[in-house]
Amino acid sequence: MTTKKKIPEFIQPQIPVGVEKPPAGKTWLHEIKFDGMRLQIHVEGKYVRAFDMKGIERSNEFPTLIENILEIKVKNAIYDTEAVILDRQGKSQYSHLEKALRFKDDTQIKVFFFDLLYLNNADLRLLPLIERKDILKELIPDIHPRLRFSGHVTKDPENFFNINCQQQLEGIVSKMSSAPYMSGKNKNWCQTKCTKKEEFIIAGYSSETNELILGKFEREKFYFVGRVLADDKFIRIKKQLAKIPLDSSVLEKVPERTLKTKGIHWVKPEIKAEVNFSNWTDEKLLRNPVLVEVVN
Protein backbone atom coordinates (compact mmCIF):
# COMPACT_ATOMS: atom_id res chain seq x y z
CA MET A 1 0.00 0.00 0.00
CA THR A 2 1.38 3.42 -0.97
CA THR A 3 0.03 6.91 -0.52
CA LYS A 4 0.82 10.09 -2.44
CA LYS A 5 1.79 13.16 -0.46
CA LYS A 6 4.45 15.81 -0.24
CA ILE A 7 7.84 14.59 0.94
CA PRO A 8 8.45 15.69 4.53
CA GLU A 9 11.55 17.52 5.69
CA PHE A 10 12.77 14.66 7.88
CA ILE A 11 11.42 11.31 9.02
CA GLN A 12 12.39 10.03 12.45
CA PRO A 13 14.53 6.96 11.68
CA GLN A 14 13.71 3.43 12.72
CA ILE A 15 16.17 2.29 15.39
CA PRO A 16 17.04 -1.32 16.21
CA VAL A 17 16.94 -2.73 19.73
CA GLY A 18 20.03 -4.53 21.02
CA VAL A 19 19.88 -8.32 21.41
CA GLU A 20 22.45 -10.90 22.49
CA LYS A 21 21.83 -13.21 19.54
CA PRO A 22 20.06 -12.69 16.22
CA PRO A 23 16.44 -13.86 15.86
CA ALA A 24 15.90 -16.97 13.76
CA GLY A 25 13.04 -17.85 11.43
CA LYS A 26 11.79 -17.29 7.90
CA THR A 27 10.25 -13.91 8.78
CA TRP A 28 13.66 -12.27 9.36
CA LEU A 29 16.35 -10.94 7.04
CA HIS A 30 19.84 -10.07 8.23
CA GLU A 31 22.21 -7.31 7.04
CA ILE A 32 25.77 -6.30 7.86
CA LYS A 33 25.97 -3.57 10.52
CA PHE A 34 28.18 -0.85 9.08
CA ASP A 35 30.59 1.31 11.07
CA GLY A 36 29.75 4.68 9.59
CA MET A 37 27.29 7.57 9.66
CA ARG A 38 23.63 6.89 9.09
CA LEU A 39 22.19 9.32 6.56
CA GLN A 40 18.64 9.95 5.44
CA ILE A 41 18.98 11.17 1.88
CA HIS A 42 16.23 13.27 0.26
CA VAL A 43 16.14 13.74 -3.50
CA GLU A 44 13.83 16.30 -5.10
CA GLY A 45 14.57 16.79 -8.79
CA LYS A 46 18.16 18.02 -9.04
CA TYR A 47 18.43 18.78 -5.32
CA VAL A 48 19.81 16.36 -2.73
CA ARG A 49 19.82 16.83 1.03
CA ALA A 50 21.45 14.56 3.62
CA PHE A 51 20.37 14.43 7.27
CA ASP A 52 22.00 12.60 10.16
CA MET A 53 20.01 10.57 12.70
CA LYS A 54 19.16 13.68 14.70
CA GLY A 55 17.72 15.45 11.68
CA ILE A 56 20.69 17.80 11.31
CA GLU A 57 21.43 18.58 7.68
CA ARG A 58 24.93 17.44 6.63
CA SER A 59 24.64 17.99 2.87
CA ASN A 60 27.63 20.34 2.65
CA GLU A 61 29.93 17.60 3.94
CA PHE A 62 29.17 15.26 1.01
CA PRO A 63 29.42 17.37 -2.19
CA THR A 64 30.83 14.72 -4.57
CA LEU A 65 28.69 11.95 -3.11
CA ILE A 66 25.59 14.03 -3.75
CA GLU A 67 26.62 14.35 -7.41
CA ASN A 68 26.75 10.56 -7.64
CA ILE A 69 23.36 10.15 -5.97
CA LEU A 70 21.82 12.31 -8.70
CA GLU A 71 22.79 9.56 -11.15
CA ILE A 72 19.90 7.48 -9.76
CA LYS A 73 16.95 8.15 -12.05
CA VAL A 74 14.08 9.25 -9.79
CA LYS A 75 11.72 12.21 -9.63
CA ASN A 76 12.00 12.31 -5.85
CA ALA A 77 12.94 9.85 -3.12
CA ILE A 78 13.92 9.35 0.50
CA TYR A 79 16.60 6.75 1.19
CA ASP A 80 17.80 5.29 4.50
CA THR A 81 21.55 4.75 4.14
CA GLU A 82 24.93 4.48 5.81
CA ALA A 83 27.92 6.54 4.66
CA VAL A 84 31.19 4.65 5.14
CA ILE A 85 34.83 4.45 4.21
CA LEU A 86 36.14 0.93 3.57
CA ASP A 87 39.69 -0.07 4.47
CA ARG A 88 41.90 -2.32 2.34
CA GLN A 89 40.15 -5.40 3.72
CA GLY A 90 36.76 -4.00 2.73
CA LYS A 91 35.72 -3.24 6.31
CA SER A 92 33.95 0.00 7.21
CA GLN A 93 35.94 2.14 9.64
CA TYR A 94 34.28 5.05 11.41
CA SER A 95 37.62 6.63 12.33
CA HIS A 96 38.47 6.86 8.60
CA LEU A 97 35.14 8.53 7.90
CA GLU A 98 35.64 10.93 10.79
CA LYS A 99 39.06 11.91 9.46
CA ALA A 100 37.73 12.44 5.93
CA LEU A 101 34.96 14.73 7.18
CA ARG A 102 37.40 16.63 9.37
CA PHE A 103 39.58 17.34 6.31
CA LYS A 104 36.50 18.10 4.15
CA ASP A 105 37.27 15.34 1.65
CA ASP A 106 34.33 13.07 0.79
CA THR A 107 35.87 11.50 -2.32
CA GLN A 108 36.53 8.11 -0.67
CA ILE A 109 33.11 7.85 1.00
CA LYS A 110 30.66 5.24 -0.22
CA VAL A 111 27.00 4.94 0.69
CA PHE A 112 25.09 1.73 1.33
CA PHE A 113 21.33 1.94 0.66
CA PHE A 114 19.24 -0.31 2.90
CA ASP A 115 15.73 1.15 2.82
CA LEU A 116 13.45 3.26 0.64
CA LEU A 117 10.80 5.40 2.34
CA TYR A 118 9.49 7.56 -0.54
CA LEU A 119 9.65 7.23 -4.29
CA ASN A 120 8.16 9.49 -6.97
CA ASN A 121 5.61 11.13 -4.64
CA ALA A 122 4.56 7.77 -3.12
CA ASP A 123 4.98 7.03 0.60
CA LEU A 124 6.31 3.46 0.76
CA ARG A 125 6.59 3.15 4.54
CA LEU A 126 3.51 0.92 4.88
CA LEU A 127 4.87 -1.61 2.40
CA PRO A 128 6.61 -4.72 3.80
CA LEU A 129 10.36 -4.23 4.11
CA ILE A 130 11.16 -6.94 1.56
CA GLU A 131 9.04 -5.12 -1.04
CA ARG A 132 10.75 -1.81 -0.28
CA LYS A 133 14.15 -3.47 -0.68
CA ASP A 134 13.15 -5.10 -3.97
CA ILE A 135 12.17 -1.68 -5.37
CA LEU A 136 15.36 -0.13 -3.99
CA LYS A 137 17.58 -2.81 -5.52
CA GLU A 138 16.20 -1.99 -8.98
CA LEU A 139 17.14 1.69 -8.52
CA ILE A 140 20.76 1.25 -7.42
CA PRO A 141 23.28 0.55 -10.21
CA ASP A 142 24.69 -3.00 -10.16
CA ILE A 143 28.25 -1.76 -10.43
CA HIS A 144 29.09 1.67 -9.05
CA PRO A 145 32.26 2.74 -7.22
CA ARG A 146 30.33 4.63 -4.52
CA LEU A 147 26.64 3.68 -4.51
CA ARG A 148 25.93 0.23 -3.06
CA PHE A 149 22.79 -1.74 -2.30
CA SER A 150 22.91 -3.35 1.16
CA GLY A 151 22.11 -7.01 0.59
CA HIS A 152 20.92 -9.53 3.18
CA VAL A 153 20.72 -13.19 4.10
CA THR A 154 17.65 -15.09 5.28
CA LYS A 155 19.21 -18.33 6.56
CA ASP A 156 21.47 -19.32 9.46
CA PRO A 157 21.74 -15.87 11.12
CA GLU A 158 23.97 -17.18 13.91
CA ASN A 159 26.58 -18.33 11.40
CA PHE A 160 26.27 -15.01 9.54
CA PHE A 161 26.86 -13.17 12.80
CA ASN A 162 29.88 -15.33 13.72
CA ILE A 163 31.47 -14.78 10.31
CA ASN A 164 31.02 -11.00 10.71
CA CYS A 165 32.69 -11.11 14.12
CA GLN A 166 35.56 -13.26 12.82
CA GLN A 167 36.15 -10.62 10.17
CA GLN A 168 36.13 -7.94 12.91
CA LEU A 169 33.01 -6.22 11.63
CA GLU A 170 30.51 -4.35 13.81
CA GLY A 171 27.85 -7.07 13.87
CA ILE A 172 24.52 -7.56 12.11
CA VAL A 173 21.07 -5.96 11.96
CA SER A 174 18.08 -8.31 11.76
CA LYS A 175 14.80 -7.01 10.35
CA MET A 176 11.25 -8.36 10.11
CA SER A 177 10.84 -8.77 6.36
CA SER A 178 7.05 -8.26 6.40
CA ALA A 179 7.06 -5.15 8.61
CA PRO A 180 6.36 -1.53 7.61
CA TYR A 181 8.84 1.22 8.36
CA MET A 182 8.21 2.41 11.94
CA SER A 183 10.00 5.48 13.31
CA GLY A 184 11.73 5.09 16.66
CA LYS A 185 13.09 2.08 18.50
CA ASN A 186 11.10 -1.12 18.08
CA LYS A 187 11.59 -4.89 17.96
CA ASN A 188 11.02 -5.18 14.21
CA TRP A 189 14.69 -4.30 13.90
CA CYS A 190 17.30 -5.94 16.17
CA GLN A 191 21.05 -5.45 16.24
CA THR A 192 23.58 -7.98 17.48
CA LYS A 193 26.97 -6.41 18.06
CA CYS A 194 30.35 -8.10 17.96
CA THR A 195 32.19 -7.31 21.16
CA LYS A 196 35.69 -7.77 22.50
CA LYS A 197 36.47 -8.18 26.20
CA GLU A 198 39.72 -7.18 27.87
CA GLU A 199 41.10 -6.07 31.22
CA PHE A 200 42.57 -2.57 31.52
CA ILE A 201 44.17 -0.76 34.42
CA ILE A 202 42.37 2.12 36.09
CA ALA A 203 44.62 5.21 36.10
CA GLY A 204 42.10 7.70 37.45
CA TYR A 205 38.48 8.70 37.71
CA SER A 206 36.21 11.73 37.49
CA SER A 207 33.85 12.41 40.36
CA GLU A 208 31.91 14.78 38.07
CA THR A 209 31.25 12.43 35.14
CA ASN A 210 31.41 9.07 36.97
CA GLU A 211 33.97 7.86 34.44
CA LEU A 212 37.04 5.69 34.91
CA ILE A 213 40.23 6.58 33.04
CA LEU A 214 41.85 3.49 31.59
CA GLY A 215 45.35 2.54 30.57
CA LYS A 216 47.31 -0.37 29.21
CA PHE A 217 50.96 -1.35 29.64
CA GLU A 218 52.78 -1.89 26.37
CA ARG A 219 56.56 -2.18 26.01
CA GLU A 220 57.03 -0.98 29.58
CA LYS A 221 54.99 2.18 28.95
CA PHE A 222 51.53 2.93 30.36
CA TYR A 223 49.31 4.25 27.57
CA PHE A 224 45.91 5.96 27.80
CA VAL A 225 43.25 3.86 26.03
CA GLY A 226 40.04 5.69 26.89
CA ARG A 227 37.33 6.40 29.46
CA VAL A 228 34.39 4.28 30.50
CA LEU A 229 31.22 5.22 32.37
CA ALA A 230 30.87 3.43 35.73
CA ASP A 231 27.19 4.36 36.31
CA ASP A 232 25.73 2.64 39.39
CA LYS A 233 29.05 0.93 40.14
CA PHE A 234 30.84 4.26 40.59
CA ILE A 235 30.28 4.86 44.32
CA ARG A 236 31.64 1.43 45.23
CA ILE A 237 34.61 1.74 42.85
CA LYS A 238 35.42 5.26 44.03
CA LYS A 239 35.84 4.02 47.61
CA GLN A 240 38.46 1.55 46.42
CA LEU A 241 40.29 4.06 44.25
CA ALA A 242 40.33 6.77 46.93
CA LYS A 243 42.68 4.57 48.96
CA ILE A 244 45.45 4.69 46.32
CA PRO A 245 45.70 8.36 45.24
CA LEU A 246 48.44 9.96 43.14
CA ASP A 247 49.21 13.66 42.67
CA SER A 248 49.53 13.38 38.88
CA SER A 249 48.97 11.03 35.99
CA VAL A 250 51.45 8.27 35.13
CA LEU A 251 49.82 7.74 31.73
CA GLU A 252 51.44 8.44 28.36
CA LYS A 253 49.63 10.48 25.69
CA VAL A 254 46.59 11.60 27.66
CA PRO A 255 44.35 13.79 25.45
CA GLU A 256 43.97 17.42 26.49
CA ARG A 257 40.20 16.97 26.76
CA THR A 258 40.67 14.24 29.37
CA LEU A 259 43.21 16.28 31.32
CA LYS A 260 40.66 19.10 31.54
CA THR A 261 37.87 16.82 32.78
CA LYS A 262 36.24 18.22 35.92
CA GLY A 263 36.68 16.39 39.21
CA ILE A 264 39.57 14.29 37.94
CA HIS A 265 41.60 12.18 40.41
CA TRP A 266 44.66 10.10 39.55
CA VAL A 267 45.40 6.79 41.24
CA LYS A 268 48.14 4.17 41.40
CA PRO A 269 47.82 1.68 38.52
CA GLU A 270 46.84 -1.27 40.71
CA ILE A 271 43.16 -2.04 40.05
CA LYS A 272 41.87 -3.54 36.81
CA ALA A 273 38.57 -3.06 35.01
CA GLU A 274 37.01 -5.65 32.73
CA VAL A 275 35.58 -3.87 29.70
CA ASN A 276 33.54 -4.84 26.65
CA PHE A 277 34.24 -2.76 23.53
CA SER A 278 33.48 -2.94 19.83
CA ASN A 279 36.94 -2.24 18.42
CA TRP A 280 40.06 -0.07 18.49
CA THR A 281 40.26 3.30 16.74
CA ASP A 282 43.23 4.26 14.57
CA GLU A 283 44.53 6.20 17.59
CA LYS A 284 44.47 2.94 19.62
CA LEU A 285 41.55 4.07 21.76
CA LEU A 286 38.55 1.99 22.80
CA ARG A 287 35.38 2.23 20.71
CA ASN A 288 32.08 1.98 22.58
CA PRO A 289 33.53 0.76 25.90
CA VAL A 290 31.15 -0.70 28.49
CA LEU A 291 32.29 -1.52 32.01
CA VAL A 292 31.65 -5.11 33.06
CA GLU A 293 33.29 -5.21 36.48
CA VAL A 294 36.28 -4.09 38.52
CA VAL A 295 38.86 -6.81 39.13
CA ASN A 296 40.98 -6.61 42.29
C-alpha positions as CSV (number, residue, x, y, z in Angstrom):
1,M,0.0,0.0,0.0
2,T,1.4,3.4,-1.0
3,T,0.0,6.9,-0.5
4,K,0.8,10.1,-2.4
5,K,1.8,13.2,-0.5
6,K,4.4,15.8,-0.2
7,I,7.8,14.6,0.9
8,P,8.5,15.7,4.5
9,E,11.5,17.5,5.7
10,F,12.8,14.7,7.9
11,I,11.4,11.3,9.0
12,Q,12.4,10.0,12.5
13,P,14.5,7.0,11.7
14,Q,13.7,3.4,12.7
15,I,16.2,2.3,15.4
16,P,17.0,-1.3,16.2
17,V,16.9,-2.7,19.7
18,G,20.0,-4.5,21.0
19,V,19.9,-8.3,21.4
20,E,22.5,-10.9,22.5
21,K,21.8,-13.2,19.5
22,P,20.1,-12.7,16.2
23,P,16.4,-13.9,15.9
24,A,15.9,-17.0,13.8
25,G,13.0,-17.8,11.4
26,K,11.8,-17.3,7.9
27,T,10.3,-13.9,8.8
28,W,13.7,-12.3,9.4
29,L,16.4,-10.9,7.0
30,H,19.8,-10.1,8.2
31,E,22.2,-7.3,7.0
32,I,25.8,-6.3,7.9
33,K,26.0,-3.6,10.5
34,F,28.2,-0.9,9.1
35,D,30.6,1.3,11.1
36,G,29.8,4.7,9.6
37,M,27.3,7.6,9.7
38,R,23.6,6.9,9.1
39,L,22.2,9.3,6.6
40,Q,18.6,10.0,5.4
41,I,19.0,11.2,1.9
42,H,16.2,13.3,0.3
43,V,16.1,13.7,-3.5
44,E,13.8,16.3,-5.1
45,G,14.6,16.8,-8.8
46,K,18.2,18.0,-9.0
47,Y,18.4,18.8,-5.3
48,V,19.8,16.4,-2.7
49,R,19.8,16.8,1.0
50,A,21.4,14.6,3.6
51,F,20.4,14.4,7.3
52,D,22.0,12.6,10.2
53,M,20.0,10.6,12.7
54,K,19.2,13.7,14.7
55,G,17.7,15.4,11.7
56,I,20.7,17.8,11.3
57,E,21.4,18.6,7.7
58,R,24.9,17.4,6.6
59,S,24.6,18.0,2.9
60,N,27.6,20.3,2.7
61,E,29.9,17.6,3.9
62,F,29.2,15.3,1.0
63,P,29.4,17.4,-2.2
64,T,30.8,14.7,-4.6
65,L,28.7,12.0,-3.1
66,I,25.6,14.0,-3.8
67,E,26.6,14.4,-7.4
68,N,26.8,10.6,-7.6
69,I,23.4,10.2,-6.0
70,L,21.8,12.3,-8.7
71,E,22.8,9.6,-11.2
72,I,19.9,7.5,-9.8
73,K,17.0,8.1,-12.1
74,V,14.1,9.3,-9.8
75,K,11.7,12.2,-9.6
76,N,12.0,12.3,-5.8
77,A,12.9,9.8,-3.1
78,I,13.9,9.4,0.5
79,Y,16.6,6.7,1.2
80,D,17.8,5.3,4.5
81,T,21.5,4.7,4.1
82,E,24.9,4.5,5.8
83,A,27.9,6.5,4.7
84,V,31.2,4.7,5.1
85,I,34.8,4.5,4.2
86,L,36.1,0.9,3.6
87,D,39.7,-0.1,4.5
88,R,41.9,-2.3,2.3
89,Q,40.2,-5.4,3.7
90,G,36.8,-4.0,2.7
91,K,35.7,-3.2,6.3
92,S,34.0,0.0,7.2
93,Q,35.9,2.1,9.6
94,Y,34.3,5.1,11.4
95,S,37.6,6.6,12.3
96,H,38.5,6.9,8.6
97,L,35.1,8.5,7.9
98,E,35.6,10.9,10.8
99,K,39.1,11.9,9.5
100,A,37.7,12.4,5.9
101,L,35.0,14.7,7.2
102,R,37.4,16.6,9.4
103,F,39.6,17.3,6.3
104,K,36.5,18.1,4.2
105,D,37.3,15.3,1.7
106,D,34.3,13.1,0.8
107,T,35.9,11.5,-2.3
108,Q,36.5,8.1,-0.7
109,I,33.1,7.8,1.0
110,K,30.7,5.2,-0.2
111,V,27.0,4.9,0.7
112,F,25.1,1.7,1.3
113,F,21.3,1.9,0.7
114,F,19.2,-0.3,2.9
115,D,15.7,1.2,2.8
116,L,13.4,3.3,0.6
117,L,10.8,5.4,2.3
118,Y,9.5,7.6,-0.5
119,L,9.7,7.2,-4.3
120,N,8.2,9.5,-7.0
121,N,5.6,11.1,-4.6
122,A,4.6,7.8,-3.1
123,D,5.0,7.0,0.6
124,L,6.3,3.5,0.8
125,R,6.6,3.1,4.5
126,L,3.5,0.9,4.9
127,L,4.9,-1.6,2.4
128,P,6.6,-4.7,3.8
129,L,10.4,-4.2,4.1
130,I,11.2,-6.9,1.6
131,E,9.0,-5.1,-1.0
132,R,10.7,-1.8,-0.3
133,K,14.1,-3.5,-0.7
134,D,13.1,-5.1,-4.0
135,I,12.2,-1.7,-5.4
136,L,15.4,-0.1,-4.0
137,K,17.6,-2.8,-5.5
138,E,16.2,-2.0,-9.0
139,L,17.1,1.7,-8.5
140,I,20.8,1.3,-7.4
141,P,23.3,0.6,-10.2
142,D,24.7,-3.0,-10.2
143,I,28.3,-1.8,-10.4
144,H,29.1,1.7,-9.0
145,P,32.3,2.7,-7.2
146,R,30.3,4.6,-4.5
147,L,26.6,3.7,-4.5
148,R,25.9,0.2,-3.1
149,F,22.8,-1.7,-2.3
150,S,22.9,-3.3,1.2
151,G,22.1,-7.0,0.6
152,H,20.9,-9.5,3.2
153,V,20.7,-13.2,4.1
154,T,17.7,-15.1,5.3
155,K,19.2,-18.3,6.6
156,D,21.5,-19.3,9.5
157,P,21.7,-15.9,11.1
158,E,24.0,-17.2,13.9
159,N,26.6,-18.3,11.4
160,F,26.3,-15.0,9.5
161,F,26.9,-13.2,12.8
162,N,29.9,-15.3,13.7
163,I,31.5,-14.8,10.3
164,N,31.0,-11.0,10.7
165,C,32.7,-11.1,14.1
166,Q,35.6,-13.3,12.8
167,Q,36.2,-10.6,10.2
168,Q,36.1,-7.9,12.9
169,L,33.0,-6.2,11.6
170,E,30.5,-4.4,13.8
171,G,27.9,-7.1,13.9
172,I,24.5,-7.6,12.1
173,V,21.1,-6.0,12.0
174,S,18.1,-8.3,11.8
175,K,14.8,-7.0,10.3
176,M,11.3,-8.4,10.1
177,S,10.8,-8.8,6.4
178,S,7.1,-8.3,6.4
179,A,7.1,-5.2,8.6
180,P,6.4,-1.5,7.6
181,Y,8.8,1.2,8.4
182,M,8.2,2.4,11.9
183,S,10.0,5.5,13.3
184,G,11.7,5.1,16.7
185,K,13.1,2.1,18.5
186,N,11.1,-1.1,18.1
187,K,11.6,-4.9,18.0
188,N,11.0,-5.2,14.2
189,W,14.7,-4.3,13.9
190,C,17.3,-5.9,16.2
191,Q,21.0,-5.4,16.2
192,T,23.6,-8.0,17.5
193,K,27.0,-6.4,18.1
194,C,30.3,-8.1,18.0
195,T,32.2,-7.3,21.2
196,K,35.7,-7.8,22.5
197,K,36.5,-8.2,26.2
198,E,39.7,-7.2,27.9
199,E,41.1,-6.1,31.2
200,F,42.6,-2.6,31.5
201,I,44.2,-0.8,34.4
202,I,42.4,2.1,36.1
203,A,44.6,5.2,36.1
204,G,42.1,7.7,37.4
205,Y,38.5,8.7,37.7
206,S,36.2,11.7,37.5
207,S,33.8,12.4,40.4
208,E,31.9,14.8,38.1
209,T,31.2,12.4,35.1
210,N,31.4,9.1,37.0
211,E,34.0,7.9,34.4
212,L,37.0,5.7,34.9
213,I,40.2,6.6,33.0
214,L,41.8,3.5,31.6
215,G,45.3,2.5,30.6
216,K,47.3,-0.4,29.2
217,F,51.0,-1.4,29.6
218,E,52.8,-1.9,26.4
219,R,56.6,-2.2,26.0
220,E,57.0,-1.0,29.6
221,K,55.0,2.2,28.9
222,F,51.5,2.9,30.4
223,Y,49.3,4.2,27.6
224,F,45.9,6.0,27.8
225,V,43.2,3.9,26.0
226,G,40.0,5.7,26.9
227,R,37.3,6.4,29.5
228,V,34.4,4.3,30.5
229,L,31.2,5.2,32.4
230,A,30.9,3.4,35.7
231,D,27.2,4.4,36.3
232,D,25.7,2.6,39.4
233,K,29.0,0.9,40.1
234,F,30.8,4.3,40.6
235,I,30.3,4.9,44.3
236,R,31.6,1.4,45.2
237,I,34.6,1.7,42.9
238,K,35.4,5.3,44.0
239,K,35.8,4.0,47.6
240,Q,38.5,1.5,46.4
241,L,40.3,4.1,44.2
242,A,40.3,6.8,46.9
243,K,42.7,4.6,49.0
244,I,45.5,4.7,46.3
245,P,45.7,8.4,45.2
246,L,48.4,10.0,43.1
247,D,49.2,13.7,42.7
248,S,49.5,13.4,38.9
249,S,49.0,11.0,36.0
250,V,51.4,8.3,35.1
251,L,49.8,7.7,31.7
252,E,51.4,8.4,28.4
253,K,49.6,10.5,25.7
254,V,46.6,11.6,27.7
255,P,44.3,13.8,25.4
256,E,44.0,17.4,26.5
257,R,40.2,17.0,26.8
258,T,40.7,14.2,29.4
259,L,43.2,16.3,31.3
260,K,40.7,19.1,31.5
261,T,37.9,16.8,32.8
262,K,36.2,18.2,35.9
263,G,36.7,16.4,39.2
264,I,39.6,14.3,37.9
265,H,41.6,12.2,40.4
266,W,44.7,10.1,39.6
267,V,45.4,6.8,41.2
268,K,48.1,4.2,41.4
269,P,47.8,1.7,38.5
270,E,46.8,-1.3,40.7
271,I,43.2,-2.0,40.0
272,K,41.9,-3.5,36.8
273,A,38.6,-3.1,35.0
274,E,37.0,-5.6,32.7
275,V,35.6,-3.9,29.7
276,N,33.5,-4.8,26.6
277,F,34.2,-2.8,23.5
278,S,33.5,-2.9,19.8
279,N,36.9,-2.2,18.4
280,W,40.1,-0.1,18.5
281,T,40.3,3.3,16.7
282,D,43.2,4.3,14.6
283,E,44.5,6.2,17.6
284,K,44.5,2.9,19.6
285,L,41.6,4.1,21.8
286,L,38.5,2.0,22.8
287,R,35.4,2.2,20.7
288,N,32.1,2.0,22.6
289,P,33.5,0.8,25.9
290,V,31.1,-0.7,28.5
291,L,32.3,-1.5,32.0
292,V,31.6,-5.1,33.1
293,E,33.3,-5.2,36.5
294,V,36.3,-4.1,38.5
295,V,38.9,-6.8,39.1
296,N,41.0,-6.6,42.3
